[in-house]
Amino acid sequence: MSPLFTPLKPVAPALRTVLGISCFVLFFLGWGIATYGGFVKPLFLASPGDTLTAGIALFREFGFAEDIAVTVWRVFAGFAMAAALAVPLGILMGAFKPVEAFFEAFVSFARYLPASAFIPLLILWAGVGELQKILVIFIGSVFQLVIMVTVIVSGIRSDLVEAAYTLGAKRDGVVLRVLLPAASPQIFEALRLVLGWAWTYVIVAELVGASRGIGHMIIDAQRFLDTGQMIFGIFIIGVIGLITDLLFRALNARLFPWAKGR
Amino acid sequence: MSKLSIRNVEKTFPGRNSTAPTRALVPTSLEVADNDFITILGPSGCGKSTLLRIVAGLETPTAGEVLLEGKAVSGPGPDRGMVFQSYTLFPWLTVRDNVCFGLRERGLPRAEQLAIADRFLAQVGLKGFENHHPAQLSGGMQQRTALARALANDPKMLLLDEPFGALDHQTRELMQELLLGIWEADRKTVMFVTHDIDEAIFMASRVVVMSARPGRIKCDIPIELPHPRSYKVKTTPEFAAYKERLTEEIRVETIKAVTMER
């Protein structure tokens, strides 16, 4: 067996980068062959070149930068609201079992309610303005996050808590100065994951009753069967997701250097 | 009056899912005099850690009571410093802040915290490592920090639950000398749980042997080796005599414990 494919054996950083880029290269190559080679009609799939041209036109003529800004703002507003509620609640649920017993069943139930199914209701309640879009993201993220934070805090090593008690810590000290710092790196990681999901909800929210935003642009492009614009819009979401992901990772490494390699 | 009185303390862990409850400790009484260094020696599963955890207040006894300086123990507190077998330093704090933890919980001014922490870190030989994080330290250094952290609170008693159990043999012997040196200097009352016979004899003024499950005190042997003790005491005939006797006592219990497991 090739030594490269030994289970769990790390790969050299340079090779790692090359392999990561190769996947993108292959993807674009396959896309190029399918479109330029005439295997797929332009009506169904625009070529990479046409997509790029469509993208440039979007920025130049259709104010796409503003759409992006609107969408990014919606995601972060809804996500920030969800995090502001879910993180403290999750910590309380993880730390105090009666609180967990009270909320857990309901949150587990609510977690399975699809956020997109709320769109018609939310339009009825909040209109088609910003609040409605933000609420979709909020509903989609908050319950998932509560459960994740609860599990993280519940899983903190009990011997750390015991050590704190023998050092004279009281209940509040244990929650604020043991459970909270111990859980922080993992909570940050959970936020990173849920932010990724928030992006899928915002587009769904923007497909209905929106006048701006990336999702709205994609629906607009569908009317003109402009696959180039549609693909470009989807790509931009991927790029923004990749950037926020990298930022989150960098921030995590910066804020919690002690948790490295755990 | 004794420093610590353990009076008819017993512990039964409730059975789970229709298994029979486990009797960890039959009613046990033990008096510990001020400035005593007691080692509790026994095979694994003899309830010696349970007894120590009851003294620490981390477990509640099924019956009986523990008195520290005449006052009943009702929960964990900074008057009984504890060092655990597992590494329980807070990974997000530096070595210095770990030692400051209890002092901070008590609300001491920062300058005073630092002065005390640095004094105890010097005592355990960790000068120069104040700003390291636990992950950067070896196991022995982590346990030395844990010892400094417990001592910094100036507890009435020091409780140690196989603190050197995870260390290699050579490091363990150095740690024993370090702890014994600290005890010889300020004679803090110590209760030390171990299954290592040499360790038990070398540091103790009394070795309490516990029998296999259910745990009970089998014998209580004063160790009359002169102080200060150096590592060389381990090769004296007196030491060998203690070792021979304790080996016999423990062997019987270990065989009992092993046959019970079958």
Interface residues (C-beta under 8 A of the other chain):
Chain A: R157 D159 L160 E162 A163 A164 Y165 T166 L167 G168 A169 K170 G173 R177 V178 P181 A182 S184 F256 P257 W258 A259 K260 G261 R262
Chain B: A56 G57 L58 G75 P76 G77 P78 R80 G81 M82 F84 S86 T88 F90 P91 W92 F101 G102 E105 R106 H133 P134 A135 A146 R149 A150 N153 L159
